[in-house]
Amino acid sequence: MFKKICTGLLILLALFVLAAGAICAAYWRPALAPVDPPPSASFSAQEIEQGRILAGMGNCAACHTVKGGAAYAGGRGMATPFGTIYATNITPDPQTGIGRWSLAAFQRAMREGVARNGEHLFPVFPYTHFALASQADIAALYAWLMTRPPVYAVTPANTVPFPLNQRALQAGWKLLFFKPGSMPRNAAQGADWHRGRYLAEGLAHCAACHTPRNALGAEIAGLAYQGAAIDQWYAPPLTAANTAPLPWNKDELYAFLRTGATALHGVAAGPMSEVVHEGMEASPDADIRALAAYFADLARPQDADGPPVDAAAVIKSNIGRSQKVAMVDNDRGASLYVAACASCHSNSDGQPSLLRPELSLNSAVGAPDPSNLIQVILHGVARDEGLPGALMPAFAHSLSDADIAQLAAYLRRSRSHQPAWIGLEAKVARVRAGK
């Protein structure tokens, strides 16, 4: 009996080794020969400029630049459930950057997630989206990066523990979750919609933040753009699951992506502010409108082209509701609102305003996750976020966790029709601690 058990275990082990070997063999990639750094003159001015715009659309600098460091020199740590992964140096430095990478090596990294030396890249680098970019756009991005100032900067070691740090395991991850494909045309849609889809699904990799992930870090199939928690913020749904009181139509989406603010929804803060004001700032209006067309159709096709519902009616309804709630509750949350918020956010005329935003229209107040509202109360909105030049003060030093929880709870029940948030004080403590 013991011999039979041992024989069975040996057979299972052999099968496992054979399967692992087959996966590794199927996904083994050779190192590509290094090249001399290409001279800037080998790229056209038009190609470099196109690459600059695309690098902004992909928000490359946000991930590959450490705070206060040289652009694209890497070193920024990205916390994952598996450890911290540091973005690499993508300047043309020949020793620590990609100066010795050929265009073929760069394209392979973008399309297959494989480095020049043949190592599989961790999917925190969103090659699953970049694979959809055209060869011409990848070549333009290469031209832009190869003409940046080279910076000698060694990337810190990742903190992913063994055995998850073994690059060969990424071959198995790709087998499970990476299925590169194309985007066939939809005959029912126009050129703007197709351009918007190409940008959103490809270089802009919008789903990377707005889609929940499974235990292995892959975007969950079938839940694209359904909203996800990320870095103590909440990337809201970009589909009909969005709980904003007014629809996100083309005009609203364009205004938000172009300026960072809309009177009917709120302002871009945190990571989204980087996307708008640092990433897509260089993008032409045509591309921003294309993204707006795509996401407006994704969210509510019937409202994509139509005017928003009567915002004034919604505001007036919520003014009456908030007054009733305040009279019934008479709690500390209502008192804090009067003391800290009402001077800027009270709206007596019922008209939406960019500079005096109505919180009953604010997407953060109506979201299923309170993180964005808590972040803004704690840290405010800087002059270079949201609507440039407008400022909201931070209350982290003047309000306790309990204060902020009560204020958020009051805003939730008085300015929205959504269910109450649970465990608010503990959530405030985690956001404050950055955990």
N, C-alpha and C positions, 0 to 999 in steps of 0.2 A: 504493500500500500504506500509506504513511504517513498519507494522508488518511483511509483507511478506519479505521485504528487511532484517529486523533484523533476521528473521527465516533463510533466505538464508545464511546470514553471519555466524550465529551460526553453521549451518550445515557445511560450508566450514572450520570454525575453528575446529570443531570436527573432520572432516576428516584429517585436517593437524596434529592435535594432535595424532590421531590414526596412521597416516603414520609415524610420527616422532617416536612414541612409538614402532612401528613395526620394524623400522630401528635400533633403539637402542637395542631392544630385540634381534634382529638377530645378532647384532655385539657386544653385551655385553660379556665381558670376565672377568672371576673371577681373583682375586689376587692369585698368586701362593706362596706357603709357603716358607719363607726364609730358607736358609740352613747355616750351618757353613761353613766358607770359606774352600774349599778343599785344602789339603796340596799339595805342589808341587810334592811330591813323588807319588801322585796318577796319574800323567800323565807320559807317556813315553817320553824319550828324542826325539824320532823320531816324536811323535805327536806335541811336543812343537816346534820343528824346522819347521815342516810343517806349523804350525800356524803362525810362524814368517814370512815365505815366503808369505802366503796368506794375512796376515795383510798388507804387503807391496803392494801386488797386489791390494788390496782394498783401499790403501792409507789412512788407518784408522788414523794414527798419524797426517796427515795433517789437518783433521777436528777436532780431539779430543785433540789437543795440542795447547794451547795458546802460542803466540810467547814469548820465553824466559821461558816458564813454564815446568813443569814435563811432560814427555811423557804420553799421554793417560789420563791426569787428567782433560780434558775438559776445558770449559771456552771460547773457541774461538767463537766469534759471527759471524753468517752468515746472511748477509742482504738479506731480501726477500721483495717482494712487500707488504707483510702483516706485516712487522716488523722484528726485529732482533731475531733470534733463536740461543740460545747458546748450543754448543755441550756439552754433559754430560760427567761426569767422568766415564771412563770405566776401571779404575784400580780396583784391588780387595779390595779396602778399604770397610770395612763392613758398614760404616755409610754414606759416600757420593758417593761411587762407586758401583760396582756390586759384591762386595765380598759375599753378601748373596744370590746371584742369583744361582739357580740350572742350570744345562745344559738345562733342559726343558724350563726354563724361558728364557734363552739366545736364544735358538732355536726359541721360539715363537716370540721374538722381531725381529730376523733376517727374519723369514719366514712370519710373520703376521703383524709386526709393532705394537706390543702390549708389553708394559712394564710389569715388574714383578707384579706391583700393579694393573694391569688390564687396565691402561690408554692406549688409542690409541696414537701412536707416530705421530708427524708431518712428512709428507713425505719428508722433507728436509733430513731426515735419509732415504737413498735409499733402504728401504726394498722391494720395488717393483722389484728391481734387485736381492737383496740378497736372495729373495725367491727361486731363481733358483739354488742356491748353494746346493751341496749335504750335507747330514747329516754328513758324515765323515769330510768334509771340515769345516763345522760349528763347529763340535766338536774339531777339531784341532785349530781353531781360539780361541775357548773358553779356551783351554789348554794354549795357548800362553798368553792370557790376564790375566788368573788367576795365572800365575807365574810371572807377573810383580810386581815391588815394589808397595805396596799399598800407595796411596797418599790421604791425607785428603784434599779435595778441593770441596767447595760448588759451584754448578753451578749457575751463575747469573740468575736472573729472565728474561724470555723472554719479549719482548716489543710488542707482538702481542695483539692488542686491543680486547676488548669485542665486539661482541660475538665470534669473530674468535678464541679466545683463549680457547674456550670450547672444551675439548677433544672429547666430544660426537659427535661433528660435523664431526670429522674425520671418523666416521662410515659411514656417508653419502658420504664423499669423496671417501672412499674405494668402496662403492657400485657403484659409477660412473666410477672410474678409475683404481681400483686394481683388476686385473683378473689373479691371479696366475695360472701358467701353467707349462708345461714341454717343452723341446726342442727335438722334434722327430728327429731322424737321417735323414740326407739327403744322399740317396744312391749314389748320383753323386759326393760326396765329400769324402776326405780322413780323416785320423785320425787327422792330424794337423789342418785342417779346423774346425773340430768338437771341438777340444780342444780350439782353439782360440775363437770360438763362445761361448763356455761355460764360459770362463774367461771374455770375453768382455761384454756379456749380464748379467753375474752374479756378482761375487765379484768385478771385475774391474769397473763395472757400467759406462762404457764409454759413453753410450747414455745420462746419467744424465747431462753431460756438452754439448755434441755435438748435442742435439736435442732441437728444440724450444718448449716452453711451452705455454699452454693456460692461460686464465685469472685466473683460479683456481690453477695454479701451476703444472698442470699435463703435462707430455710429450705428444705432439700432435700425435695422432695415424696417421700413414701413412707418417710422416715426420722424421722418425728415422734417425739420423746421418746427417741431412741436414744442420747443422751448427746453432750456437746460440750465442748471446751476453751473457757474464757472468762476473760479477765483473769487469767491465771496460776492459775486454779482449774479444776476439772473438775466440770461439772454432769452427774451420772451418769444412765444410762438410767432411765426410769420405766416401762419395759416388761419383758417377760420376759428381755430382754437384760441386765438388772441382775445383777451377779455376787455380790451379798450372799449370805453362806452361809445365812441364814434368810430366809424370804419376808416381804415387806412386806405384811402384811394390814391391814385397816381400823384395828385397834386400834393397831398400830405406827405407821402413818401419822398417825393422829390425835395420838398422843402426841408425835411428832416435830414436827408442824406447830403444835401447841398450846404445847408447853413447850420445844422446841428440843433435846430429848435423849430417847434410848431406850436401855435397857440392852442391847438385842439388836442395835443397829445403830450407835450412836455419837451424836455431837452436831453441831449446826448451827454452822458457823464461817464466817468470811468473808462473802461476799455473801448466803449463805443465812441467816446469822444476822440480817442486816438484814431479810430478808423475814419471818422468824418474829417477831422481838422488836420491830421497829419498824413493819413493814407490817401484818401480820395480827393484831397484838396486840389490836386493837379489834374484830376480826371475831367475830360470835356463834358459839357452839359448833356451831350447826346448819350453818353454812357450812363450818367446818373439817371436820366429819364428812362433809359432802357431798363435799368435795375428797378426803377419805380413801377414800370409797366409789368414786369415779370412778377414782382412780389404783390402788387395790387391784385393781379389775376389769381395768384396762389392763395391769397387770403380770402377774398370775396369777389369772385368773378362778376357777380351781378352789380357790384358797387365800384368796380375798377375805374369806370369812366364817369360815373355819376357824381353829382355834388354831395357833400356831406349832409347828414341829417341836421336839423335845426339845433345848432350848438347852444343858442340862447335859451331855448326851451329846456334843454338838459340842465344848463346851469341854474335856471330859475327853480326847476324842480328840486335840485340838490340843495339850493339855498334854504328852501322851505324844509327839506328833510333834515339838514344839519341843525337848523334852529330848533326843531322838535327834539332831535337827539340830545342837543346841549341842554335843553330845558329838563328833559327826563333824567339824564345822567348826572349833570352837575358834578362831574368827577375831575380828577387832576388832569386827565388828557385834554378835556375841553378847556380847562384853565390855562394849560400850557400853550394850547393853540392860540388863545386870545393874547397871551403875553408875548409869545415868540414868533407867531406866524401870521396873525390876522392883519398886521399892518401892511404886509406885502401881498397876501393871498386872498383877503376878503374881496368879494366882488359884488358890489351893490347894484350895478347897472345890468348885470347879466350878460355882458359881452366878453368874449374870449380875448385875452391879451397876452402878448409875448413877454412883456416886462413884468406883468403882474399875473402870473399864471393861475388859472382856476384849477384847484386840486381835484374837483369832481370830474375833470376831464383827463387828469394825469394818469398815464399808463402805469406808473409805479404804484399808485394807490390801488388800482384795480387788478394788479397782477396776482397770480396764485402764490408767488413767493415774495416775501417782504424785503428781500436783500437790498434791492435798489433803493427803496425808500429809506431804509436804515442807513445805507451808505451815504446818501445825500444829507440826511439829518446829521449824521456824525461828522462828515468831512466837507459838507457844503458843495458848491459848484464854483470852481475858479473862473477868473475872467477869460481864460483861454479855452474853457470848456463850454458846452451848451451853446448859448448865443454869445458870441465873442463880445466882451465888454460888459456883460451883465454878471452880477455876482450874487451868490447866496452864501451867507456866513455859515461857518461850521459850528456845531453845538456839542462837540465831543467833550469839551472841557467844562461846559456849563450844565449839561444834563447827564444824569446817571442812567444806567442801563434800564432801571425801572421807569424813569421819566420818559425815555425814548419809546419804551414798549407801550406805555399808556398813551402817549401822543400818537403813535402809529395805530394803535387799536381804535382810538377815537376817530382818526381820519378814515380808517377802513370802514367803520360802521356809519359814519356821517356823510362820507363823500363817495360811497360806492354801494352797489347792491350785491357785492360778492360776500361769500361766507367769511367769518372771522378767521384770522390767522391764529394758529396754535403755537404755544411755546415761545412767545415773542421775546420775553426777557432773556431767555437762554440764547435765542438767536442773535439778539443785540450783542450779548457778551462775546459770542463767537466771531461776529463780524468785526467788533472793536479789536479783538485780539488777532484778527487776520487768520483764523483757523477754519 
